Amino acid sequence: MTVHERSVSASIDPVKLDRLAELAIKVGLQLKAGQDLLVTAPTAALPLLRKVAEHAYRAGAGLVTPVLSDEAVTLSRYRFALDDGFDRAAGWLYDGMSKAFAANTARLAIVGDNPMLLAAEDPVKVARASKANSVAYQPALEKIVNFDINWNIAYPSPSWAKQVFPDDEENVAVAKLADAIFAASRVDNDDPIAAWDKHNATLRHRTEWLNGQRFSALHYSGPGMDLTIGLAEGHEWVGGASTAKNGITCNPNIPTEEVFTTPHATRVSGHVVSSKPLSYQGSLIDGIAVRFEEGCIVAAKAARGEEVLNKVLDTDEGARRLGEVALVPHSSPISKSGLLFFNTLFDENAACHIALGQCYSKCFIDGARLTSEQIAAQGGNKSLIHIDWMIGSDQTDIDGVHADGRRVPVFRKGEWA
């Protein structure tokens, strides 16, 4: 570790970092003795990765395998690689990941790269590389969206911290982002595991109420929105701790404040605007405004990043349809922080949001037993992408609509009704 790296690491509370790693293994993954673990992480997150490995082996992990990314290596590709290389991806790697997941290997993704790393690079090359990667990633992605195991945590790298706190010195920015991550992940509590037990109970209460209502649609109203989202046949609301196909109950995402389900791919109508910017592939897309007809986006614009938005929508036919609808109160801790994290894992937990693209099979009753054809027949969407963007605010009202037209207040002024 260099002098600079030691200085940056000193800005991060080692006790809370250790708690985050322990939480990842004991709550996020519920790692079982003998189970292997695959960890993806940026090189900047090595201090957290090492703690994760320590706690994994203490819990009886069979083998911990890290797969690292590096910002400098990524930038070298965009600046020096041959043009035809941007239509390729490491399919062999993703095939291996798919085989590992099929063999009950747990997955943990540590985020921490600079979210705007590719902002100055050629957007056409970024889009080509992203599409090639999405295609190659499908075998592994199918295991994730079908909820074998999936989990995420974050590390406050200097480049990310400076995006969130651009006016602060690097060490100060890292310390601030670390504190924000620890607070959102509830490891600033003396007993984070108990805190997550309580939080999961709250989310479970909300999903049970929604599943008891069996709404056929949700209607959103507020500034810039008049949107009706039909819900898939046999949809199921989930949130917080869930049971994967391998029988292990884990938290698929930490942090999380959402409860979510599957919209019907052909039953979305009306218009909506984004309430927060979307950071995607190194670009910031802001002021998104779209109109849906029969589930499909037929008109789209953005105040910033419109070219990138249009390339995303042209990924495939399913990219213009919804794969997820999620409810998050405006008073969520991440919303209260007032921060834009430039990272979907955090920003999606600040507001109600929708996701373009692929749906989750776990958001159906008996989803683990449904074939892809059955999921599609019930309204589930299929796509190479899954991109969340925020539409909720403190002025958002949401009604649940029953099949007979009866309405039940779900949100008023951005809060649970």
C-alpha positions, 0 to 999 in steps of 0.5 A: 500500500502506498503512502497515499493509499494509507492516508486515504484508508485512514479516513475510513473508520476501520471498526465500521468497515469491519462491521460492513464486511461481517454484515455482508457475510452474515446478513447479506449472504447468510453464507453457509459452511462449505459454500464458495463465494465469488466477489467482484470489486474495484481495486480501490476496494481491496481493504473491504474485500480483504475483510470480506474474505476474512469473515467469509472464511471464518464463517466456513467458506469453501473458496473465496474468488475475487474478480477485480476491475481497475479504472486505469485499465478501463480507460486504457481500453477507450483510449488505445484499443482497436475500434472493433474491440468495442463489440466484444466482451469476456463471454468466457468469464461470464460463462464461468460465473454462470457455472459457479452460480449454478453450483451454489456459489454465492455472489457479492458485488462491491461497488466503488468505481468512479461513476463518471469514469467514462463521461469524457469518452466516445458515447458510441464506443461506451454504448457498443461496449455496454451492449456487448457486455450485456449480451455476454453477461446473459448466462450469469444475469439469468441466474441473478434475476432468477434470484439464486444469490445476489448481493451488493455493498459499497466502498468509498473510493477516492474517485467516487468520493470526489464526485459526491463531494467535489468541493472537499479535499480528497481525505475529507470527501472519502471520510464523508462518503464512508460515513454516508455508506455506513449510515445507509447500510446501518453499520453505524449502529452498535448492533447492525445485525439487530438493526437489519432484523428490525428493518426487514420486519418493517419491509415485510409488513409492507409487502404483506399488506400490498400482496393482500390487496392484489392491486391490478394497477398503480396510478401515479399523480404529481408534478409532471406525471399522470401514469398508470402502471398495470401489474403483472398477473400473479405478481408478488411484492418483495423487499428486504430479506428474501429466500433464494432458490437454494433455500438461503434467506438473504438480503439481495441488496444493502442498503435497501428501503424499497418494496418492489414488484413486476409491472405488466409489460403491455399495460403501462400508459401515461407520462412521467418525468424523473425526479433525480438524475440517473448516472449510467455508464459514466454519463449523467442523464437528467430531466428524463421525460417519457410517454408510454402507450400500451406498455412501450415508451413512444416518446422520450427526451432528456434535458441532459444525456438524451443521446445516451438515453436513446441508445439505451432505449434502442438496446432491444424491444424490451428496453422500452418497457418496464421490468420493475416498479418500486415504492420508497418513502421520501423520508428514507434515510438516503433521501434525508441525506440530501446526497446524490451518490451517482450510484443506483444501489444508493440513489434508487433508495431515495425515491420511488422508481421504475426500471426499464428492461428485464423483470425479476422472476422472484416477483411472481407467486411461485416464480421459482417454478415458472418458465420464461414463457410463463413469465412472459405470458403473465406480463413479465418483460425480457431485455438485456438491460435493467436500469432503475430511475427515480420518479418519486418526490414529496409531491407524489401521490399513488393509488392502488387500483383494484380490478373493479376500479376501486382505489386505495391510497398507497402514498400521499405526498411521498409517504406511505398512506 
